[in-house]
């Protein structure tokens, strides 16, 4: 049965649907020897589909990992500048996994990796509004008025951010720790929000995605998601049940 090419690539565990679209646009995908285009459909049982010259075969067993990303690591599987990437931490597993979303180079904490493109797509799609929670250390002391601004929304690049949950945790010397929960995924969003109210982010750690937490993982360590975690996440994102 014919399906959209980006859906096939996601189901084969190559990348999320969003990333699959980028791969197609870059001309890295061929169908029966011809360079593919966005919108093209194919039948994975009949057509020869290649990504970077490699023929797509039967999809691997779906796997789901929770990773504590350290600071100074790229949320990607390669980096043209030679910086460390999350791929280096997963060399011991046989499946080809990819990150679900991103954490900035200077950010740390909870990151999911999988080879299930539909799972990744559901978590990342803006319509799902999946909550993500961060612990943030900012320079200076945040006043109640500034906290309220963050909660109501901050204009970034001409567009107001959605309402956020913001809780003041503690003050250490001349710095503040806050907990922030957002349902968007705009680039460097929390850093920009804090800068808009006059406070530079010193440290940013993601601690929770839709209720899922890392548990006692050291930076650079990972664990498999439990069956309960997988089923709960799939149920709440509408992706069905894991095979």
C-alpha positions as semicolon CSV with decimal commas, in nm:
position;residue;x (nm);y (nm);z (nm)
1;X;0,000;0,000;0,000
2;X;0,133;0,341;-0,093
3;X;0,213;0,586;0,185
4;X;0,376;0,926;0,205
5;X;0,751;0,894;0,189
6;X;0,819;1,076;0,516
7;X;0,582;0,838;0,698
8;X;0,765;0,535;0,556
9;X;1,103;0,675;0,661
10;X;0,970;0,741;1,012
11;X;0,823;0,392;1,042
12;X;1,154;0,243;0,934
13;X;1,317;0,414;1,230
14;X;1,540;0,646;1,027
15;X;1,412;0,978;1,165
16;X;1,105;1,160;1,288
17;X;0,859;1,270;1,020
18;X;0,976;1,629;1,050
19;X;1,340;1,527;1,005
20;X;1,241;1,289;0,724
21;X;1,097;1,586;0,533
22;X;1,431;1,765;0,567
23;X;1,615;1,456;0,441
24;X;1,388;1,442;0,136
25;X;1,433;1,814;0,063
26;X;1,812;1,767;0,084
27;X;1,789;1,512;-0,199
28;X;1,913;1,223;0,013
29;X;1,619;0,995;-0,069
30;X;1,560;0,802;-0,390
31;X;1,265;0,589;-0,502
32;X;1,344;0,333;-0,771
33;X;1,658;0,526;-0,862
34;X;1,495;0,870;-0,886
35;X;1,547;1,152;-0,637
36;X;1,236;1,186;-0,424
37;X;1,032;1,499;-0,363
38;X;0,806;1,612;-0,079
39;X;0,454;1,476;-0,124
40;X;0,570;1,167;-0,310
41;X;0,414;0,833;-0,215
42;X;0,564;0,485;-0,235
43;X;0,495;0,125;-0,139
44;X;0,765;-0,004;0,098
45;X;0,692;-0,364;-0,012
46;X;0,729;-0,297;-0,386
47;X;0,945;0,012;-0,432
48;X;1,321;0,042;-0,375
49;X;1,357;0,330;-0,129
50;X;1,707;0,443;-0,037
51;X;1,831;0,699;0,216
52;X;2,191;0,812;0,163
53;X;2,230;0,520;-0,077
54;X;2,118;0,256;0,174
55;X;1,813;0,046;0,092
56;X;1,534;0,061;0,351
57;X;1,447;-0,283;0,482
58;X;1,216;-0,426;0,747
59;X;1,193;-0,189;1,042
60;X;1,386;-0,266;1,357
61;X;1,224;-0,346;1,688
62;X;1,100;-0,021;1,839
63;X;1,308;0,100;2,134
64;X;1,264;0,395;2,369
65;X;1,534;0,549;2,588
66;X;1,552;0,815;2,858
67;X;1,886;1,001;2,849
68;X;2,039;1,256;3,084
69;X;2,208;1,484;2,831
70;X;2,514;1,663;2,973
71;X;2,598;2,025;2,894
72;X;2,829;2,071;2,598
73;X;2,670;1,794;2,388
74;X;2,482;1,845;2,061
75;X;2,131;1,702;2,037
76;X;2,204;1,538;1,704
77;X;2,365;1,226;1,563
78;X;2,644;1,418;1,388
79;X;2,802;1,762;1,395
80;X;2,998;1,926;1,111
81;X;3,204;2,121;1,367
82;X;3,317;1,805;1,542
83;X;3,145;1,876;1,874
84;X;3,030;1,586;2,094
85;X;2,684;1,449;2,003
86;X;2,435;1,222;2,176
87;X;2,527;0,946;1,928
88;X;2,855;0,891;2,111
89;X;2,665;0,781;2,422
90;X;2,458;0,520;2,235
91;X;2,731;0,330;2,051
92;X;2,654;0,019;2,258
93;X;2,303;-0,042;2,120
94;X;2,229;-0,211;1,788
95;X;1,926;-0,004;1,688
96;X;1,969;0,327;1,512
97;X;1,801;0,581;1,742
98;X;1,751;0,955;1,708
99;X;1,664;1,236;1,954
100;X;1,302;1,336;2,009
101;X;1,319;1,714;1,985
102;X;1,616;1,908;2,108
103;X;1,802;2,046;2,405
104;X;2,043;2,332;2,343
105;X;2,417;2,266;2,348
106;X;2,444;2,445;2,684
107;X;2,130;2,285;2,830
108;X;2,107;1,951;3,006
109;X;1,869;1,693;3,140
110;X;1,590;1,472;3,010
111;X;1,604;1,377;2,644
112;X;1,417;1,092;2,475
113;X;1,571;0,885;2,197
114;X;1,391;0,626;1,987
115;X;1,368;0,467;1,644
116;X;0,988;0,511;1,640
117;X;0,913;0,802;1,409
118;X;0,541;0,815;1,485
119;X;0,610;0,830;1,858
120;X;0,853;1,119;1,805
121;X;0,613;1,297;1,571
122;X;0,329;1,280;1,825
123;X;0,541;1,426;2,104
124;X;0,681;1,705;1,888
125;X;0,365;1,809;1,703
126;X;0,248;2,153;1,826
127;X;-0,115;2,039;1,841
128;X;-0,034;1,792;2,120
129;X;0,092;2,069;2,351
130;X;0,300;1,821;2,551
131;X;0,417;1,987;2,877
132;X;0,791;2,000;2,942
133;X;0,931;2,111;3,277
134;X;1,267;2,275;3,343
135;X;1,469;2,384;3,644
136;X;1,634;2,717;3,561
137;X;1,904;2,916;3,738
138;X;1,905;3,283;3,643
139;X;2,135;3,569;3,724
140;X;1,986;3,813;3,972
141;X;1,669;3,805;4,177
142;X;1,338;3,757;3,998
143;X;1,063;3,979;4,137
144;X;0,698;3,872;4,151
145;X;0,612;4,111;3,868
146;X;0,869;3,944;3,642
147;X;0,744;3,597;3,734
148;X;0,393;3,706;3,639
149;X;0,520;3,831;3,302
150;X;0,673;3,490;3,233
151;X;0,346;3,320;3,327
152;X;0,129;3,538;3,102
153;X;0,359;3,529;2,799
154;X;0,659;3,710;2,657
155;X;0,687;3,847;2,304
156;X;0,971;3,669;2,122
157;X;1,048;3,742;1,757
158;X;0,720;3,931;1,731
159;X;0,504;3,649;1,870
160;X;0,370;3,607;2,222
161;X;0,460;3,284;2,401
162;X;0,178;3,071;2,537
163;X;0,101;3,093;2,910
164;X;0,357;2,908;3,122
165;X;0,365;2,767;3,472
166;X;0,642;2,937;3,668
167;X;0,732;2,868;4,029
168;X;1,007;3,031;4,234
169;X;1,217;2,766;4,406
170;X;1,496;2,940;4,595
171;X;1,747;3,221;4,601
172;X;2,118;3,146;4,628
173;X;2,332;3,454;4,691
174;X;2,251;3,687;4,401
175;X;2,090;3,424;4,177
176;X;1,741;3,267;4,154
177;X;1,618;2,914;4,081
178;X;1,277;2,873;3,917
179;X;1,071;2,587;3,776
180;X;0,916;2,650;3,434
181;X;0,664;2,435;3,245
182;X;0,588;2,519;2,882
183;X;0,383;2,352;2,608
184;X;0,571;2,498;2,313
185;X;0,903;2,411;2,156
186;X;1,036;2,737;2,018
187;X;1,413;2,762;1,981
188;X;1,588;2,872;2,302
189;X;1,247;2,976;2,431
190;X;1,310;2,979;2,805
191;X;1,645;3,155;2,768
192;X;1,483;3,425;2,555
193;X;1,188;3,460;2,794
194;X;1,419;3,518;3,089
195;X;1,634;3,762;2,892
196;X;1,322;3,962;2,804
197;X;1,258;4,025;3,175
198;X;1,621;4,117;3,235
199;X;1,776;3,794;3,364
200;X;2,039;3,578;3,196
201;X;2,006;3,200;3,224
202;X;2,307;3,043;3,394
203;X;2,187;2,685;3,397
204;X;1,891;2,507;3,238
205;X;1,788;2,147;3,308
206;X;1,487;1,963;3,169
207;X;1,346;1,735;3,438
208;X;1,009;1,618;3,303
209;X;0,820;1,550;2,980
210;X;0,446;1,495;3,020
211;X;0,494;1,345;3,366
212;X;0,788;1,126;3,262
213;X;1,099;1,179;3,475
214;X;1,459;1,061;3,437
215;X;1,497;0,901;3,776
216;X;1,848;0,866;3,926
217;X;2,048;0,899;3,604
218;X;2,396;1,049;3,604
219;X;2,479;1,295;3,323
220;X;2,566;1,095;3,011
221;X;2,373;0,787;3,128
222;X;2,057;0,639;2,980
223;X;1,793;0,379;3,058
224;X;1,511;0,209;2,871
225;X;1,165;0,349;2,923
226;X;0,949;0,110;3,123
227;X;0,650;-0,055;2,957
228;X;0,424;0,155;3,178
229;X;0,599;0,476;3,072
230;X;0,576;0,383;2,704
231;X;0,207;0,294;2,721
232;X;0,121;0,605;2,923
233;X;0,304;0,833;2,680
234;X;0,149;0,665;2,377
235;X;-0,199;0,683;2,523
236;X;-0,167;1,052;2,605
237;X;-0,017;1,141;2,267
238;X;-0,260;0,926;2,069
239;X;0,003;0,701;1,910
240;X;-0,154;0,371;2,014
241;X;0,026;0,087;2,185
242;X;0,386;-0,020;2,132
243;X;0,444;-0,341;1,938
